[in-house]
Amino acid sequence: MHTSPGDTAAARAVSTTKPTERQLPIRRKVTYAFTDLSGNLLYCIISGYALYYFTDVYGLSVTAAGTILLVARFFDAIGAPVWGMIIDHTHSR
């Protein structure tokens, strides 16, 4: 075993011990999953309706409608982290 000059026995002992793990109760995991499920379900319903509207009501081709939804997801992929950083750095009362 290679040791560095600043490596001590106490540091090796600390690094090899496992941190104590606290398990979340299954109820909390399930409720968290339900909130994520409801958000994704809402997104799927709105996207499905938008696709129906673009193709049957507005008269776009399926390719054009799918491209519109894809471009919107790209904007969301860029915008979500930017808004997250803005929110993280906002200090309000």
Secondary structure, DSSP 8 states (H G I E B T S, - for coil): ----TT--HHHHHHHHS--------HHHHHHHHHHHHHHHHHHHHHHHHHHHIIIIIS---HHHHHHHHHHHHHHHHHHHHHHHHHHHT----
